[in-house]
């Protein structure tokens, strides 16, 4: 079964935003920040973001009938890391993202990946 463009396009856009956020957070940490103030993907918000990503993937994969715990155990890592990076990059300005934006971004990305027939 080939993936639907309805899922592929948002997944590609999400991946693009996530990739830019991760690269930007690494570059900003290396160039301008002290090591203690730099981006840490496993920061204090990681448990909440990881739980949201795990839930997003689990729901989408269960709807497709292809949920497995080993797949879910690794499927949440990329969306959780990307959400943490996005929150870091966006929080560097005067206005930061709302606290719920990271978990929602992670859950949306994980749900998109869970819904794709890969």
Secondary structure as UniProt FT lines:
FT   HELIX           5..31
FT   TURN            35..37
FT   TURN            41..42
FT   TURN            44..45
FT   HELIX           46..64
FT   HELIX           69..90
FT   TURN            91..92
FT   HELIX           99..115
//
